[in-house]
Amino acid sequence: MPSLETWELLSYIVTVVGLPFAIGVFLWEQRRERQADEEELHQRLAETYADFLKLVLDNADLKLLRRTAEVIVLDEEQKERRYALFGILTSIFERAFVMVYEDDMNRQRRRLWQTWDDYISEWCARADYRSELPELLKGEDPDFAAYMYHSAGMSVPA
């Protein structure tokens, strides 16, 4: 039977080796879990954007899928549908901004945000979307609104 000194030595070994190892494993698992949560968030946001694009397809007469907006004459009903679609799009962008964007992003988060920044840039390059931004951004998160105005090359209204 081991002596008291042997048990004491074994407890020191566990404390010196086992505890730091357990803490390391715990921190590694936490990091993996956080990364998985971010990937899931990105996936949900991407699905939301895909659903938006389906709405755009359902409203093909508005010609919103073209990279550069053609100057087309819309009747009042079409203008209303376009404005509603732009509202949905802006809401998706705000959700992505609030949930993903940070001033000091790690590499993983920056990679996730870059996709959204590309989408925002594409839509803000459209004159028809830019023209609606002041109305669409009323009451929205101020940091998000400033980001959108900057992406559109517009100054933030006073």
PyMOL CGO cylinders between C-alpha atoms (Angstrom):
from pymol import cmd
from pymol.cgo import CYLINDER

trace = [
    CYLINDER, 0.00, 0.00, 0.00, 1.39, 3.43, -1.00, 0.3, 1, 1, 1, 1, 1, 1,
    CYLINDER, 1.39, 3.43, -1.00, 2.57, 5.63, 1.83, 0.3, 1, 1, 1, 1, 1, 1,
    CYLINDER, 2.57, 5.63, 1.83, 1.29, 9.07, 2.66, 0.3, 1, 1, 1, 1, 1, 1,
    CYLINDER, 1.29, 9.07, 2.66, 4.36, 10.58, 1.03, 0.3, 1, 1, 1, 1, 1, 1,
    CYLINDER, 4.36, 10.58, 1.03, 3.63, 8.71, -2.22, 0.3, 1, 1, 1, 1, 1, 1,
    CYLINDER, 3.63, 8.71, -2.22, 0.04, 10.02, -2.24, 0.3, 1, 1, 1, 1, 1, 1,
    CYLINDER, 0.04, 10.02, -2.24, 1.31, 13.51, -1.56, 0.3, 1, 1, 1, 1, 1, 1,
    CYLINDER, 1.31, 13.51, -1.56, 3.83, 13.26, -4.42, 0.3, 1, 1, 1, 1, 1, 1,
    CYLINDER, 3.83, 13.26, -4.42, 1.12, 12.00, -6.78, 0.3, 1, 1, 1, 1, 1, 1,
    CYLINDER, 1.12, 12.00, -6.78, -1.20, 14.87, -5.83, 0.3, 1, 1, 1, 1, 1, 1,
    CYLINDER, -1.20, 14.87, -5.83, 1.59, 17.37, -6.57, 0.3, 1, 1, 1, 1, 1, 1,
    CYLINDER, 1.59, 17.37, -6.57, 2.16, 15.75, -9.97, 0.3, 1, 1, 1, 1, 1, 1,
    CYLINDER, 2.16, 15.75, -9.97, -1.56, 15.94, -10.75, 0.3, 1, 1, 1, 1, 1, 1,
    CYLINDER, -1.56, 15.94, -10.75, -1.65, 19.57, -9.65, 0.3, 1, 1, 1, 1, 1, 1,
    CYLINDER, -1.65, 19.57, -9.65, 1.46, 20.58, -11.60, 0.3, 1, 1, 1, 1, 1, 1,
    CYLINDER, 1.46, 20.58, -11.60, 0.73, 18.60, -14.80, 0.3, 1, 1, 1, 1, 1, 1,
    CYLINDER, 0.73, 18.60, -14.80, -2.94, 17.68, -14.80, 0.3, 1, 1, 1, 1, 1, 1,
    CYLINDER, -2.94, 17.68, -14.80, -4.50, 20.99, -13.83, 0.3, 1, 1, 1, 1, 1, 1,
    CYLINDER, -4.50, 20.99, -13.83, -2.74, 23.09, -16.51, 0.3, 1, 1, 1, 1, 1, 1,
    CYLINDER, -2.74, 23.09, -16.51, -3.51, 20.37, -19.06, 0.3, 1, 1, 1, 1, 1, 1,
    CYLINDER, -3.51, 20.37, -19.06, -7.19, 20.39, -18.06, 0.3, 1, 1, 1, 1, 1, 1,
    CYLINDER, -7.19, 20.39, -18.06, -7.31, 24.19, -18.30, 0.3, 1, 1, 1, 1, 1, 1,
    CYLINDER, -7.31, 24.19, -18.30, -5.68, 24.02, -21.74, 0.3, 1, 1, 1, 1, 1, 1,
    CYLINDER, -5.68, 24.02, -21.74, -8.20, 21.47, -22.96, 0.3, 1, 1, 1, 1, 1, 1,
    CYLINDER, -8.20, 21.47, -22.96, -11.06, 23.56, -21.56, 0.3, 1, 1, 1, 1, 1, 1,
    CYLINDER, -11.06, 23.56, -21.56, -9.81, 26.73, -23.31, 0.3, 1, 1, 1, 1, 1, 1,
    CYLINDER, -9.81, 26.73, -23.31, -9.27, 24.84, -26.59, 0.3, 1, 1, 1, 1, 1, 1,
    CYLINDER, -9.27, 24.84, -26.59, -12.83, 23.46, -26.43, 0.3, 1, 1, 1, 1, 1, 1,
    CYLINDER, -12.83, 23.46, -26.43, -14.21, 26.94, -25.70, 0.3, 1, 1, 1, 1, 1, 1,
    CYLINDER, -14.21, 26.94, -25.70, -12.39, 28.35, -28.71, 0.3, 1, 1, 1, 1, 1, 1,
    CYLINDER, -12.39, 28.35, -28.71, -13.66, 25.56, -30.97, 0.3, 1, 1, 1, 1, 1, 1,
    CYLINDER, -13.66, 25.56, -30.97, -17.21, 26.10, -29.70, 0.3, 1, 1, 1, 1, 1, 1,
    CYLINDER, -17.21, 26.10, -29.70, -16.97, 29.87, -30.30, 0.3, 1, 1, 1, 1, 1, 1,
    CYLINDER, -16.97, 29.87, -30.30, -15.68, 29.24, -33.83, 0.3, 1, 1, 1, 1, 1, 1,
    CYLINDER, -15.68, 29.24, -33.83, -18.52, 26.80, -34.52, 0.3, 1, 1, 1, 1, 1, 1,
    CYLINDER, -18.52, 26.80, -34.52, -21.03, 29.38, -33.25, 0.3, 1, 1, 1, 1, 1, 1,
    CYLINDER, -21.03, 29.38, -33.25, -19.59, 32.00, -35.60, 0.3, 1, 1, 1, 1, 1, 1,
    CYLINDER, -19.59, 32.00, -35.60, -19.77, 29.60, -38.54, 0.3, 1, 1, 1, 1, 1, 1,
    CYLINDER, -19.77, 29.60, -38.54, -23.40, 28.78, -37.68, 0.3, 1, 1, 1, 1, 1, 1,
    CYLINDER, -23.40, 28.78, -37.68, -24.22, 32.48, -37.44, 0.3, 1, 1, 1, 1, 1, 1,
    CYLINDER, -24.22, 32.48, -37.44, -22.64, 33.08, -40.83, 0.3, 1, 1, 1, 1, 1, 1,
    CYLINDER, -22.64, 33.08, -40.83, -24.59, 30.17, -42.29, 0.3, 1, 1, 1, 1, 1, 1,
    CYLINDER, -24.59, 30.17, -42.29, -27.91, 31.49, -40.96, 0.3, 1, 1, 1, 1, 1, 1,
    CYLINDER, -27.91, 31.49, -40.96, -27.17, 34.97, -42.32, 0.3, 1, 1, 1, 1, 1, 1,
    CYLINDER, -27.17, 34.97, -42.32, -26.18, 33.50, -45.70, 0.3, 1, 1, 1, 1, 1, 1,
    CYLINDER, -26.18, 33.50, -45.70, -29.47, 31.56, -45.81, 0.3, 1, 1, 1, 1, 1, 1,
    CYLINDER, -29.47, 31.56, -45.81, -31.35, 34.77, -45.07, 0.3, 1, 1, 1, 1, 1, 1,
    CYLINDER, -31.35, 34.77, -45.07, -29.57, 36.50, -47.94, 0.3, 1, 1, 1, 1, 1, 1,
    CYLINDER, -29.57, 36.50, -47.94, -30.33, 33.54, -50.23, 0.3, 1, 1, 1, 1, 1, 1,
    CYLINDER, -30.33, 33.54, -50.23, -34.02, 33.87, -49.29, 0.3, 1, 1, 1, 1, 1, 1,
    CYLINDER, -34.02, 33.87, -49.29, -33.82, 37.55, -50.17, 0.3, 1, 1, 1, 1, 1, 1,
    CYLINDER, -33.82, 37.55, -50.17, -32.39, 36.68, -53.59, 0.3, 1, 1, 1, 1, 1, 1,
    CYLINDER, -32.39, 36.68, -53.59, -35.35, 34.35, -54.14, 0.3, 1, 1, 1, 1, 1, 1,
    CYLINDER, -35.35, 34.35, -54.14, -37.64, 37.32, -53.51, 0.3, 1, 1, 1, 1, 1, 1,
    CYLINDER, -37.64, 37.32, -53.51, -35.63, 39.30, -56.03, 0.3, 1, 1, 1, 1, 1, 1,
    CYLINDER, -35.63, 39.30, -56.03, -36.11, 36.49, -58.56, 0.3, 1, 1, 1, 1, 1, 1,
    CYLINDER, -36.11, 36.49, -58.56, -39.84, 36.50, -57.85, 0.3, 1, 1, 1, 1, 1, 1,
    CYLINDER, -39.84, 36.50, -57.85, -39.79, 40.20, -58.72, 0.3, 1, 1, 1, 1, 1, 1,
    CYLINDER, -39.79, 40.20, -58.72, -37.64, 39.93, -61.85, 0.3, 1, 1, 1, 1, 1, 1,
    CYLINDER, -37.64, 39.93, -61.85, -39.51, 42.79, -63.52, 0.3, 1, 1, 1, 1, 1, 1,
    CYLINDER, -39.51, 42.79, -63.52, -37.65, 45.17, -61.16, 0.3, 1, 1, 1, 1, 1, 1,
    CYLINDER, -37.65, 45.17, -61.16, -34.30, 44.12, -62.71, 0.3, 1, 1, 1, 1, 1, 1,
    CYLINDER, -34.30, 44.12, -62.71, -32.50, 44.01, -59.35, 0.3, 1, 1, 1, 1, 1, 1,
    CYLINDER, -32.50, 44.01, -59.35, -30.14, 41.16, -60.24, 0.3, 1, 1, 1, 1, 1, 1,
    CYLINDER, -30.14, 41.16, -60.24, -28.07, 43.20, -62.65, 0.3, 1, 1, 1, 1, 1, 1,
    CYLINDER, -28.07, 43.20, -62.65, -24.83, 44.55, -61.23, 0.3, 1, 1, 1, 1, 1, 1,
    CYLINDER, -24.83, 44.55, -61.23, -25.44, 47.96, -62.70, 0.3, 1, 1, 1, 1, 1, 1,
    CYLINDER, -25.44, 47.96, -62.70, -28.93, 49.27, -62.43, 0.3, 1, 1, 1, 1, 1, 1,
    CYLINDER, -28.93, 49.27, -62.43, -30.50, 50.02, -65.75, 0.3, 1, 1, 1, 1, 1, 1,
    CYLINDER, -30.50, 50.02, -65.75, -32.56, 53.13, -65.85, 0.3, 1, 1, 1, 1, 1, 1,
    CYLINDER, -32.56, 53.13, -65.85, -36.02, 51.66, -66.14, 0.3, 1, 1, 1, 1, 1, 1,
    CYLINDER, -36.02, 51.66, -66.14, -39.35, 53.32, -65.73, 0.3, 1, 1, 1, 1, 1, 1,
    CYLINDER, -39.35, 53.32, -65.73, -41.30, 51.77, -62.86, 0.3, 1, 1, 1, 1, 1, 1,
    CYLINDER, -41.30, 51.77, -62.86, -44.95, 52.25, -62.08, 0.3, 1, 1, 1, 1, 1, 1,
    CYLINDER, -44.95, 52.25, -62.08, -46.01, 53.04, -58.50, 0.3, 1, 1, 1, 1, 1, 1,
    CYLINDER, -46.01, 53.04, -58.50, -46.62, 49.41, -57.58, 0.3, 1, 1, 1, 1, 1, 1,
    CYLINDER, -46.62, 49.41, -57.58, -43.17, 48.41, -58.83, 0.3, 1, 1, 1, 1, 1, 1,
    CYLINDER, -43.17, 48.41, -58.83, -41.56, 51.28, -56.92, 0.3, 1, 1, 1, 1, 1, 1,
    CYLINDER, -41.56, 51.28, -56.92, -43.33, 50.10, -53.78, 0.3, 1, 1, 1, 1, 1, 1,
    CYLINDER, -43.33, 50.10, -53.78, -42.13, 46.51, -54.25, 0.3, 1, 1, 1, 1, 1, 1,
    CYLINDER, -42.13, 46.51, -54.25, -38.58, 47.70, -54.94, 0.3, 1, 1, 1, 1, 1, 1,
    CYLINDER, -38.58, 47.70, -54.94, -38.63, 49.85, -51.79, 0.3, 1, 1, 1, 1, 1, 1,
    CYLINDER, -38.63, 49.85, -51.79, -39.91, 46.90, -49.74, 0.3, 1, 1, 1, 1, 1, 1,
    CYLINDER, -39.91, 46.90, -49.74, -37.15, 44.68, -51.12, 0.3, 1, 1, 1, 1, 1, 1,
    CYLINDER, -37.15, 44.68, -51.12, -34.55, 47.34, -50.35, 0.3, 1, 1, 1, 1, 1, 1,
    CYLINDER, -34.55, 47.34, -50.35, -35.97, 47.53, -46.82, 0.3, 1, 1, 1, 1, 1, 1,
    CYLINDER, -35.97, 47.53, -46.82, -35.60, 43.77, -46.37, 0.3, 1, 1, 1, 1, 1, 1,
    CYLINDER, -35.60, 43.77, -46.37, -32.06, 43.93, -47.75, 0.3, 1, 1, 1, 1, 1, 1,
    CYLINDER, -32.06, 43.93, -47.75, -31.10, 46.77, -45.42, 0.3, 1, 1, 1, 1, 1, 1,
    CYLINDER, -31.10, 46.77, -45.42, -32.52, 44.84, -42.49, 0.3, 1, 1, 1, 1, 1, 1,
    CYLINDER, -32.52, 44.84, -42.49, -30.39, 41.80, -43.43, 0.3, 1, 1, 1, 1, 1, 1,
    CYLINDER, -30.39, 41.80, -43.43, -27.31, 44.01, -43.72, 0.3, 1, 1, 1, 1, 1, 1,
    CYLINDER, -27.31, 44.01, -43.72, -28.00, 45.56, -40.32, 0.3, 1, 1, 1, 1, 1, 1,
    CYLINDER, -28.00, 45.56, -40.32, -28.41, 42.16, -38.70, 0.3, 1, 1, 1, 1, 1, 1,
    CYLINDER, -28.41, 42.16, -38.70, -25.10, 41.03, -40.21, 0.3, 1, 1, 1, 1, 1, 1,
    CYLINDER, -25.10, 41.03, -40.21, -23.40, 44.25, -39.10, 0.3, 1, 1, 1, 1, 1, 1,
    CYLINDER, -23.40, 44.25, -39.10, -24.66, 44.05, -35.52, 0.3, 1, 1, 1, 1, 1, 1,
    CYLINDER, -24.66, 44.05, -35.52, -23.89, 40.34, -35.17, 0.3, 1, 1, 1, 1, 1, 1,
    CYLINDER, -23.89, 40.34, -35.17, -20.59, 40.09, -37.04, 0.3, 1, 1, 1, 1, 1, 1,
    CYLINDER, -20.59, 40.09, -37.04, -18.85, 43.46, -37.41, 0.3, 1, 1, 1, 1, 1, 1,
    CYLINDER, -18.85, 43.46, -37.41, -16.35, 44.66, -34.82, 0.3, 1, 1, 1, 1, 1, 1,
    CYLINDER, -16.35, 44.66, -34.82, -13.72, 47.38, -35.08, 0.3, 1, 1, 1, 1, 1, 1,
    CYLINDER, -13.72, 47.38, -35.08, -11.01, 44.94, -33.96, 0.3, 1, 1, 1, 1, 1, 1,
    CYLINDER, -11.01, 44.94, -33.96, -11.88, 41.61, -35.61, 0.3, 1, 1, 1, 1, 1, 1,
    CYLINDER, -11.88, 41.61, -35.61, -9.85, 38.44, -35.40, 0.3, 1, 1, 1, 1, 1, 1,
    CYLINDER, -9.85, 38.44, -35.40, -8.89, 36.68, -38.63, 0.3, 1, 1, 1, 1, 1, 1,
    CYLINDER, -8.89, 36.68, -38.63, -11.92, 34.35, -38.61, 0.3, 1, 1, 1, 1, 1, 1,
    CYLINDER, -11.92, 34.35, -38.61, -14.45, 37.11, -37.98, 0.3, 1, 1, 1, 1, 1, 1,
    CYLINDER, -14.45, 37.11, -37.98, -12.82, 39.36, -40.58, 0.3, 1, 1, 1, 1, 1, 1,
    CYLINDER, -12.82, 39.36, -40.58, -13.18, 36.52, -43.11, 0.3, 1, 1, 1, 1, 1, 1,
    CYLINDER, -13.18, 36.52, -43.11, -16.88, 36.20, -42.28, 0.3, 1, 1, 1, 1, 1, 1,
    CYLINDER, -16.88, 36.20, -42.28, -17.42, 39.96, -42.43, 0.3, 1, 1, 1, 1, 1, 1,
    CYLINDER, -17.42, 39.96, -42.43, -15.66, 40.33, -45.81, 0.3, 1, 1, 1, 1, 1, 1,
    CYLINDER, -15.66, 40.33, -45.81, -18.52, 38.51, -47.55, 0.3, 1, 1, 1, 1, 1, 1,
    CYLINDER, -18.52, 38.51, -47.55, -21.03, 40.97, -46.11, 0.3, 1, 1, 1, 1, 1, 1,
    CYLINDER, -21.03, 40.97, -46.11, -18.85, 43.92, -46.94, 0.3, 1, 1, 1, 1, 1, 1,
    CYLINDER, -18.85, 43.92, -46.94, -18.77, 42.69, -50.55, 0.3, 1, 1, 1, 1, 1, 1,
    CYLINDER, -18.77, 42.69, -50.55, -22.58, 42.41, -50.67, 0.3, 1, 1, 1, 1, 1, 1,
    CYLINDER, -22.58, 42.41, -50.67, -22.96, 45.87, -49.15, 0.3, 1, 1, 1, 1, 1, 1,
    CYLINDER, -22.96, 45.87, -49.15, -20.50, 47.36, -51.65, 0.3, 1, 1, 1, 1, 1, 1,
    CYLINDER, -20.50, 47.36, -51.65, -22.30, 45.74, -54.58, 0.3, 1, 1, 1, 1, 1, 1,
    CYLINDER, -22.30, 45.74, -54.58, -25.69, 47.09, -53.55, 0.3, 1, 1, 1, 1, 1, 1,
    CYLINDER, -25.69, 47.09, -53.55, -24.37, 50.52, -52.56, 0.3, 1, 1, 1, 1, 1, 1,
    CYLINDER, -24.37, 50.52, -52.56, -22.85, 50.83, -56.04, 0.3, 1, 1, 1, 1, 1, 1,
    CYLINDER, -22.85, 50.83, -56.04, -26.39, 50.86, -57.43, 0.3, 1, 1, 1, 1, 1, 1,
    CYLINDER, -26.39, 50.86, -57.43, -27.84, 54.35, -57.86, 0.3, 1, 1, 1, 1, 1, 1,
    CYLINDER, -27.84, 54.35, -57.86, -31.39, 53.14, -57.17, 0.3, 1, 1, 1, 1, 1, 1,
    CYLINDER, -31.39, 53.14, -57.17, -30.39, 51.64, -53.81, 0.3, 1, 1, 1, 1, 1, 1,
    CYLINDER, -30.39, 51.64, -53.81, -28.23, 54.62, -52.84, 0.3, 1, 1, 1, 1, 1, 1,
    CYLINDER, -28.23, 54.62, -52.84, -31.09, 57.00, -53.57, 0.3, 1, 1, 1, 1, 1, 1,
    CYLINDER, -31.09, 57.00, -53.57, -33.30, 55.16, -51.06, 0.3, 1, 1, 1, 1, 1, 1,
    CYLINDER, -33.30, 55.16, -51.06, -30.65, 54.88, -48.31, 0.3, 1, 1, 1, 1, 1, 1,
    CYLINDER, -30.65, 54.88, -48.31, -31.50, 58.06, -46.39, 0.3, 1, 1, 1, 1, 1, 1,
    CYLINDER, -31.50, 58.06, -46.39, -35.08, 56.86, -45.94, 0.3, 1, 1, 1, 1, 1, 1,
    CYLINDER, -35.08, 56.86, -45.94, -34.10, 53.22, -45.32, 0.3, 1, 1, 1, 1, 1, 1,
    CYLINDER, -34.10, 53.22, -45.32, -31.57, 54.13, -42.63, 0.3, 1, 1, 1, 1, 1, 1,
    CYLINDER, -31.57, 54.13, -42.63, -33.87, 56.33, -40.54, 0.3, 1, 1, 1, 1, 1, 1,
    CYLINDER, -33.87, 56.33, -40.54, -34.00, 54.94, -37.02, 0.3, 1, 1, 1, 1, 1, 1,
    CYLINDER, -34.00, 54.94, -37.02, -31.36, 52.29, -37.67, 0.3, 1, 1, 1, 1, 1, 1,
    CYLINDER, -31.36, 52.29, -37.67, -28.28, 51.64, -35.54, 0.3, 1, 1, 1, 1, 1, 1,
    CYLINDER, -28.28, 51.64, -35.54, -26.11, 54.78, -35.88, 0.3, 1, 1, 1, 1, 1, 1,
    CYLINDER, -26.11, 54.78, -35.88, -22.87, 52.85, -36.42, 0.3, 1, 1, 1, 1, 1, 1,
    CYLINDER, -22.87, 52.85, -36.42, -24.54, 50.71, -39.08, 0.3, 1, 1, 1, 1, 1, 1,
    CYLINDER, -24.54, 50.71, -39.08, -25.99, 53.79, -40.79, 0.3, 1, 1, 1, 1, 1, 1,
    CYLINDER, -25.99, 53.79, -40.79, -22.56, 55.45, -40.82, 0.3, 1, 1, 1, 1, 1, 1,
    CYLINDER, -22.56, 55.45, -40.82, -21.02, 52.30, -42.29, 0.3, 1, 1, 1, 1, 1, 1,
    CYLINDER, -21.02, 52.30, -42.29, -23.66, 52.16, -45.02, 0.3, 1, 1, 1, 1, 1, 1,
    CYLINDER, -23.66, 52.16, -45.02, -23.26, 55.83, -45.91, 0.3, 1, 1, 1, 1, 1, 1,
    CYLINDER, -23.26, 55.83, -45.91, -19.49, 55.36, -46.07, 0.3, 1, 1, 1, 1, 1, 1,
    CYLINDER, -19.49, 55.36, -46.07, -19.92, 52.25, -48.29, 0.3, 1, 1, 1, 1, 1, 1,
    CYLINDER, -19.92, 52.25, -48.29, -22.20, 54.26, -50.58, 0.3, 1, 1, 1, 1, 1, 1,
    CYLINDER, -22.20, 54.26, -50.58, -19.70, 57.13, -50.75, 0.3, 1, 1, 1, 1, 1, 1,
    CYLINDER, -19.70, 57.13, -50.75, -22.22, 59.43, -49.09, 0.3, 1, 1, 1, 1, 1, 1,
    CYLINDER, -22.22, 59.43, -49.09, -21.79, 61.71, -46.12, 0.3, 1, 1, 1, 1, 1, 1,
    CYLINDER, -21.79, 61.71, -46.12, -23.79, 60.97, -42.97, 0.3, 1, 1, 1, 1, 1, 1,
    CYLINDER, -23.79, 60.97, -42.97, -26.69, 63.43, -42.68, 0.3, 1, 1, 1, 1, 1, 1,
    CYLINDER, -26.69, 63.43, -42.68, -26.51, 65.77, -39.71, 0.3, 1, 1, 1, 1, 1, 1,
]
cmd.load_cgo(trace, "trace")
